[in-house]
């Protein structure tokens, strides 16, 4: 919308607004000629890439050393316990109802202790 004091802009020649460049035939620009680098230049590039990689590795390892390990919850939902054991939620509920897995109830919520799941795994190893 033009400002109130100015009349609206009327464009009579729409071709004048078209871009000067036309797209490449087939929408693919011509490939750039391959660079011809001397062996000495290639060696410098390889050395530079190696030095950059070493510095990045140092910085990343320093950052990882100072990160705190993730805190894993002790109590898991049925869904999380199913993922932990690699079973379906229905299979976990069946184990709960058959009293093979003890649960921690908080109100209507049902949680499973990760340590109990580890004990169940050890008990069922063949």
Protein Blocks (a to p, Z undefined) as FASTA:
>chain_A
ZZfkbccdddfblmlmpcfbdcdehhiacddddddddfklmmmmmmmmmmmmmmmmmmmm
mmmmmpccddddfbdcfklmmmmnopafklmmmmmmnomaccddehjbccddfklmmmmm
mmmpZZ
